Amino acid sequence: MTKSCRWILILLLNAFTSDVSWALDNGLALTPPMGWMSWLRFLCSYRCDLDPENCISERLFIQIADRMAEDGYLDAGYNYLSIDDCWMEMSRDANNRLQADAKRFPSGMKALADYVHSKRLKLGLYLDIGVKTCAGYPGSHGFIDLDAQTMADWGVDMIKFDGCHANLTDYARDFPAMARALNKTGRPIVYSCQWPMYAKYFGGEVNYTAIAKTCNMFRALTDIYINYHSVESMILYWGSNPYNFSSVVGPGSWNDPDVLTIGNSGLSEKQEKVQMAMWAIMVSPMLMSNDLRNVKKSSRDILLNKNVIAINQDPLGIQGTRYLQSGSISVWQKPVLPRGSIAIAIMSTANNGNPILTEYSLSSLPTVRPDQIYEIFEVFEMKSLGLFMPYQIIKVYVEATGVVLLKAVPTNPQNTDL
């Protein structure tokens, strides 16, 4: 079944089972968006006179686009190049339109979008719901329709809508207003919003069902940082599932625990595998934030691992959940195709340096068929561990601050049709 047919089917099913919002009629992000985003690695570096190689500029993003297209990232599915805050002039033009900083983007944003598109990539840009962006550039308050149309006119394919310099009462009104405005332009634009993060920060109600009907991806927590504690904290929060996150996830709507830090200096190789594996299990958007001009081979190999990416991009779109926590070991499971298959992540939060022997059986998993024989694969290398009945014990060692990512595939798969 094609993506377009599957999306039509989803809409028809939802029409009879729920109050479908117009916002997700955009038919986009049927699997978690993949790509690259500037903020974590490059922040608001605007002093091109001091650091021309790393400042927020068209030069930087042309170089990143080249690396995405030429180094295998696009072929692996990373197709959005997203520019975060600090790309604008400090004021709107005479027609109240946003404008790119003329010194750092001398060709203009439309020309940059055209270049990105020439590489078969898609362009993302940053806007803010308030009177100013988080870094103090012009916000979209009072200009939502105009800014949405400007994005469409430039050929933008994704926007991140932040929540700085706004009031709590603005969120429930203006985040949906931007969804309407984007749809009205007629251009397919993936909508990433920070709604739940800011609503929680100000003590407001967080209606994840309404948010999921409005945004293609939505942030629940604060920004991630280039250290393993930050990555692990995100995973533990999703594991606790305080808002039943998995209940609102599916094709077109994804929880966003922020970018992949892989390729920076803050994580060891095994910790980079943890983030890659867990973002795949949690069907999180996979937006890298690193310097693709200088990524070591081990990090690149992790980011381009087709077996792990396949779990993240599985068309079923089911968010994995933590179903077992025992001391420093947690076990997560996610149904995937072919039907009856299960992705399993066994993660260790131990920091004593010693690997831990884990023993478990598939029988505790809710979707396992007791009469089925499963072949178990280690996913990063796609190495078979053998055939197992659900009651048989599987033994694997998990390194401290490490993960083992497995896939259990039935030897007689159920119907694989979507």
C-alpha positions in Angstrom: 0.0 0.0 0.0 1.4 3.4 -0.9 1.9 6.2 1.7 -0.9 8.3 0.1 -3.4 5.3 0.2 -2.4 4.5 3.8 -3.0 8.2 4.8 -6.4 8.2 3.2 -7.3 5.0 5.1 -6.1 6.6 8.4 -8.3 9.6 7.7 -11.3 7.5 6.9 -10.9 5.3 10.0 -10.4 8.4 12.2 -13.5 10.0 10.7 -15.6 7.3 12.3 -13.7 7.0 15.5 -12.7 10.5 16.6 -13.0 14.2 16.2 -10.5 14.7 13.4 -8.9 18.1 13.3 -8.2 19.9 10.0 -4.6 20.3 11.1 -3.5 16.8 10.4 -5.2 16.8 7.0 -1.8 17.9 5.7 -0.9 14.3 5.2 2.7 14.9 6.2 5.2 13.2 8.5 3.6 9.7 8.1 6.8 8.5 9.6 9.0 10.5 12.1 10.7 13.3 10.2 14.5 12.8 9.7 17.1 15.4 8.9 19.4 18.0 10.5 18.8 21.0 12.7 21.2 23.8 13.6 20.5 24.8 17.2 22.3 22.3 19.5 25.6 22.4 17.6 25.6 26.0 16.3 23.2 27.8 18.7 22.9 31.6 17.8 26.4 32.1 16.4 25.8 35.3 14.4 29.3 36.9 14.4 30.5 35.8 11.0 33.3 38.3 11.3 34.7 36.4 14.2 33.8 32.8 13.2 32.9 32.6 9.5 33.0 28.8 9.4 30.4 28.3 12.1 28.1 31.3 12.1 24.4 31.0 11.1 24.7 31.9 7.5 23.8 30.6 4.0 27.5 29.5 3.6 27.1 27.1 6.6 23.8 25.7 5.4 25.0 25.2 1.8 27.9 23.2 3.2 25.6 21.2 5.4 23.3 20.5 2.4 26.2 19.3 0.4 27.3 16.9 3.1 23.7 15.6 3.6 23.4 14.9 -0.1 26.9 13.5 -0.7 27.8 11.6 2.4 24.8 9.1 2.5 22.5 10.9 4.9 19.9 11.8 2.3 19.9 8.2 1.0 19.4 7.0 4.6 16.3 9.2 5.0 17.6 12.4 6.5 16.0 14.9 4.1 15.1 18.0 6.2 17.7 20.7 6.7 16.2 22.9 9.4 17.5 26.3 10.5 16.7 27.4 14.1 16.7 30.8 15.6 18.9 33.8 14.6 18.4 33.7 10.8 16.4 37.0 10.6 17.0 40.7 10.5 16.1 42.4 13.8 13.1 44.1 12.1 10.4 43.3 9.5 10.5 44.9 6.1 8.2 47.8 5.0 5.4 45.3 4.3 5.8 43.7 7.7 7.3 40.6 6.2 10.1 38.7 7.9 13.4 39.0 6.2 16.7 37.0 6.4 19.8 38.8 7.7 21.1 40.5 4.6 24.8 40.1 5.5 24.6 36.5 6.5 22.1 35.4 3.9 23.0 37.8 1.0 21.1 35.6 -1.6 17.9 35.6 0.4 16.0 32.7 1.9 14.2 31.8 -1.3 17.5 31.2 -3.1 18.7 29.1 -0.2 15.5 27.0 -0.4 16.1 26.6 -4.1 19.6 25.3 -3.5 18.5 22.9 -0.8 15.7 21.6 -3.1 18.3 21.2 -5.9 20.0 18.6 -3.6 16.7 16.8 -3.1 16.5 18.1 0.4 13.8 20.1 2.2 14.2 23.3 4.1 13.0 24.0 7.7 12.8 27.4 9.3 12.2 28.7 12.8 9.4 31.0 14.0 8.2 32.0 17.4 4.6 32.4 18.7 5.5 35.5 20.8 6.4 39.1 20.1 10.1 38.1 19.9 11.9 34.8 19.3 13.9 33.3 22.1 17.0 35.1 20.9 15.2 38.5 20.4 14.4 38.5 16.7 10.8 39.3 15.4 8.1 36.9 16.6 4.9 36.0 14.8 2.5 37.4 17.3 0.0 39.4 15.3 1.5 38.1 12.0 0.7 34.4 11.9 -1.1 34.4 8.5 1.5 36.7 6.9 4.4 34.6 8.3 2.9 31.3 7.2 2.4 32.7 3.7 6.0 34.0 3.7 7.2 30.5 4.5 5.2 29.1 1.6 6.4 31.8 -0.8 10.0 31.0 0.0 9.5 27.3 -0.5 9.9 26.2 3.2 9.0 22.6 3.9 9.0 22.6 7.8 8.6 25.1 10.5 9.5 24.9 14.2 7.1 27.2 16.1 8.7 28.1 19.5 7.0 29.6 22.5 9.1 32.4 23.9 7.9 35.9 24.8 4.2 34.8 24.9 1.5 34.3 27.6 -0.1 31.0 28.6 -3.4 32.1 27.1 -1.7 32.6 23.7 -0.8 28.9 23.3 -4.2 27.2 22.9 -5.2 30.0 20.4 -2.1 30.6 18.4 -0.5 27.2 18.0 -3.7 26.0 16.2 -3.9 29.3 14.4 -0.5 28.6 12.8 -1.7 25.1 11.8 -4.6 26.7 10.0 -2.5 29.4 8.4 0.0 26.8 7.1 -2.8 24.7 5.6 -4.3 27.7 4.0 -1.2 28.4 2.0 -1.7 25.2 0.1 2.0 24.3 0.5 2.9 21.0 2.4 4.8 22.3 5.4 5.5 19.9 8.4 4.5 21.7 11.6 6.8 21.2 14.6 5.5 23.0 17.7 6.8 23.6 21.3 3.2 23.8 22.7 3.3 21.2 25.5 6.8 22.3 26.8 5.7 25.9 27.3 2.2 25.1 28.6 3.7 22.9 31.3 6.4 25.5 32.2 3.7 28.0 32.9 1.5 25.6 34.8 -1.2 25.3 32.2 -3.2 22.3 31.1 -1.6 20.0 28.6 -4.1 18.3 26.3 -1.9 16.0 24.3 -4.9 14.8 22.2 -5.6 18.3 21.0 -1.9 19.0 20.5 -1.4 15.8 18.4 -4.3 16.9 16.2 -2.7 20.2 15.6 1.1 19.5 15.2 3.1 16.9 13.3 5.6 16.8 16.1 5.6 18.3 19.6 8.1 18.9 22.3 7.3 17.8 25.9 10.5 18.7 27.7 13.2 21.3 27.5 16.1 21.3 25.0 18.6 18.4 25.0 22.3 19.1 25.6 25.5 17.5 24.4 26.0 15.2 27.4 24.8 11.7 28.3 22.9 12.8 31.4 20.6 14.9 29.3 20.0 12.1 26.8 19.4 9.5 29.6 17.0 11.9 31.4 14.9 12.3 28.3 14.6 8.5 27.9 13.7 8.0 31.6 11.0 10.6 31.3 9.5 8.9 28.3 9.8 5.6 30.1 7.7 6.9 33.0 5.1 8.0 30.4 3.4 10.5 32.8 1.0 11.7 30.1 0.5 8.4 28.3 2.6 9.7 25.4 2.2 6.6 23.3 -1.6 7.0 23.1 -1.4 10.1 20.9 1.4 8.9 18.5 0.8 7.7 15.0 1.4 8.6 11.4 1.4 12.4 11.2 1.9 13.0 15.0 5.1 12.4 16.9 6.4 13.1 20.4 9.7 15.1 20.1 12.4 14.5 22.7 14.7 16.9 20.7 17.6 16.3 18.4 20.2 13.5 18.0 23.4 14.6 19.7 25.4 11.9 17.9 28.5 13.1 16.2 29.4 15.7 18.8 31.9 15.2 21.6 29.7 14.6 24.6 28.8 10.9 24.2 30.9 7.8 24.0 30.3 5.4 21.1 28.1 3.1 23.2 26.1 6.1 24.5 25.6 7.3 21.0 24.1 3.8 20.2 21.8 4.3 23.2 20.3 7.5 21.8 20.0 6.0 18.3 18.4 2.9 19.6 16.0 4.6 22.0 14.9 7.3 19.5 14.1 4.5 17.1 12.1 2.6 19.8 10.3 5.8 20.8 9.5 6.6 17.1 11.0 10.1 17.7 11.8 12.5 15.0 15.5 12.0 14.0 17.0 15.4 13.5 20.8 15.4 13.8 22.5 18.5 15.3 26.2 18.2 14.6 28.8 19.5 12.2 28.4 17.1 9.3 31.6 18.5 7.9 33.5 16.9 10.8 31.8 13.7 12.0 34.0 10.7 12.9 33.3 7.4 11.1 31.9 5.6 14.2 29.3 8.3 14.7 28.4 8.4 11.0 28.0 4.6 10.9 25.6 4.8 13.9 23.6 7.6 12.2 23.4 5.7 8.9 22.6 2.3 10.4 19.7 1.1 8.1 18.5 -1.6 10.5 18.0 0.9 13.4 16.4 3.5 11.1 14.0 0.9 9.8 12.6 0.5 13.3 12.1 4.3 13.7 10.6 4.6 10.2 8.3 1.5 10.6 5.0 2.3 8.8 2.9 1.1 11.8 4.1 4.2 13.7 3.6 2.6 17.1 5.6 4.2 19.9 7.6 1.8 22.0 7.0 1.6 25.7 9.0 0.5 28.8 7.4 -2.6 30.2 10.0 -3.7 32.7 12.3 -1.8 35.1 14.6 -3.8 37.4 17.3 -1.9 39.1 19.5 -0.3 36.5 18.0 -2.4 33.6 15.0 -1.3 31.6 13.3 -3.2 28.8 11.3 -1.6 26.1 9.2 -3.1 23.3 7.7 -1.8 20.1 5.6 -3.8 17.5 7.0 -3.5 14.0 6.6 -5.1 10.6 6.4 -7.8 9.5 3.3 -8.4 11.6 4.0 -10.1 14.8 7.6 -8.8 15.0 8.9 -6.9 18.0 11.8 -4.5 18.5 13.2 -4.8 22.0 15.7 -2.4 23.7 17.5 -3.5 26.9 19.1 -0.4 28.4 21.4 -0.1 31.4 21.7 3.1 33.5 24.5 1.5 35.6 27.6 3.7 35.6 30.1 1.3 37.4 31.7 0.2 34.1 30.7 -3.5 34.4 28.5 -5.2 31.9 25.3 -6.8 33.3 24.1 -10.3 32.2 20.3 -10.1 31.6 18.1 -13.1 31.3 14.5 -12.8 30.0 12.0 -14.6 27.8 9.6 -13.2 25.2 6.6 -14.7 27.1 6.1 -11.5 29.1 5.5 -9.4 26.0 1.8 -8.7 25.4 1.9 -9.2 21.6 3.8 -12.5 21.6 2.1 -15.6 20.3 2.8 -18.6 22.6 2.9 -21.1 19.8 5.3 -19.1 17.6 9.0 -19.6 17.1 10.9 -16.4 16.8 14.3 -15.6 15.4 16.2 -13.0 17.5 18.5 -10.5 15.8 20.9 -8.0 17.3 19.9 -5.0 15.3 23.0 -2.9 14.9 24.8 -5.8 13.2 21.7 -7.7 12.2 23.3 -10.8 13.6 21.0 -13.7 14.4 21.1 -15.0 18.0 19.1 -18.1 17.1 15.5 -19.4 17.2 13.5 -19.2 20.4 10.1 -20.2 21.7 8.5 -17.6 23.9 9.2 -19.5 27.1 13.0 -20.0 26.4 15.5 -17.8 28.2 17.5 -15.3 26.2 20.8 -14.2 27.7 22.6 -11.0 26.7 25.2 -8.7 28.3 24.4 -5.0 28.5 27.3 -2.6 29.0 27.1 0.1 31.6 25.3 3.2 30.0 24.8 0.9 27.0 22.0 -0.8 25.1 21.2 -4.0 23.3 18.7 -3.6 20.5 17.0 -6.7 19.4 14.3 -7.7 16.9 12.2 -10.8 17.3 10.8 -12.0 14.0 8.2 -14.8 13.9 9.2 -17.6 11.6 5.7 -17.7 10.3 4.8 -13.9 10.1 1.3 -12.7 10.2 -0.2 -10.8 7.3 2.2 -7.9 6.5 -0.4 -5.8 4.7 -0.8 -2.3 6.2 
